[in-house]
Amino acid sequence: MGFLSRLIGTPLGWIMYLIYKVLPNYALAIIIFALISKILLFPFSVKMQKNQAAITALQPKLDKLKKQYANNPEKLNEKTMELYAEEDVNPMASCSPMLIQLPILYGIMDVVYYPLTHILRIDKDMIAKATEILTSIEEYSALSSQDLKYRGELFIIEAVKNPEYRDLFSGISAEFTTQVSEYNSFLFGFVELANTPTLSPAGGWTPAALILAAIPVMSVLVQIVSTFLSNRRMKKMNPDSASSAAMNSTNVMMYALPLLFLPVYFNMPAAVSFYWTISGILGFIQSVILHKVYTADYVAKLLEKDKLKRKKKNKPNMMQRYQEMMAQQNGVVQAEGRTISKSASSDDNASEVRLSKSKQKEYERKIIAEARRRQAEKYGEEYDENDDGSID
């Protein structure tokens, strides 16, 4: 964690601070924050759901293209993009909510590791003095600079809450010790979310240790169950696509990814996996509701309305804009309904035209004719459309 995590964590920290001021309970603050984040991301989730339903509806056409161009991957890709553009479907739209959630999780980690800074809003000088006192305590004297950098504020809270060490921090200020000792970072009143889950708790398997270890496991289970139910709904909507090889490989990845995160959760404060668990549960509820509303038939009607609106406004859709952008990057321009590819040459005027000779000649004549027409208009001369300026 560094500049980027602090950059994202600072605004999220203010949100958590305001929630904690109203509801002085860390676990409740995380739940409310997860709910707020889902509300803010709701438009993206709706867009993703519409797009998923649209892609599912397009699957028979996509399968037909795969069979038709099985031996020509380049042509298959071209025709697939044309189909997406024609139907106004963006195959990358499903990734946007996930891509947005990752920075939020990164910022949440910063808030979790630095609660004195973000939630209690304690002055930096006070935190520095508290760190000096912490390292003077024998139990914490062996902490490395890395431990102090990333978990220093968590250790300070732990030490201040310990009656044996609390008086050592009273020299900073009475307000400091009161504020830190009253900081409520418990779940159910006895599970410390600032602690790191472990499968070998020092004090044995107490109820608090059991719940602490269960939080990251619950986070993984929520994601796996959510993936399973989502795949089952997709299979009902389109059995052929759900059983395809590409979909099966995607499913394996979706099931394996949460399991890969499990060891990571056991090396972080439980608050991180607790947030991810709550976010996953809320996301699952939201997904069930959206699946009920945005059926394939309903989405088809919405997409048709969008097409009509764009035709009236004469605006290209997202996939068409994407194709134009890619065409410009590849040096391809559209002229008179034919594709012309500019070669990368040191001479800016040199170009390679992928046209038949007859079509190229026709295209050049039209350019000359257009130039003559403009010249005639400029100098007030008469212009004959049948005279293309060619010499027979």
ABEGO torsion letter per residue (X at the ends): XBAAAAAAAAAAAAAAAAAAAABBBAAAAAAAAAAAAAAAAAAAAAAAAAAAAAAAAAAAAAAAAAAAAAABAAAAAAAAAAAAAAAGBBAAAAAAAAAAAAAAAAAAAAAAABAAAAAAGBBAAAAAAAAAAAAABAAAAABBAAAAAAAAAAAAAAAAABAAAAAAAAAAEAAAAAAAAABBABBGGABBAABBBBABBAAEBBAAAAAAAAAAAAAAAAAAAAAAAAAAAAAAABAAAAABAAAAAAAAAAAAAAAAAAAAAAABBAAAAAAAAAAAAAAAAAAAAAAAABBAAAAAAAAAAAAAAAAAAGBBBAAAAAAAAAAAAAGBBBBGGBBBBBBBBABAABBBBBBBAAAAAAAAAAAAAAAAAAAAAAAGBBBBAABAGBBX
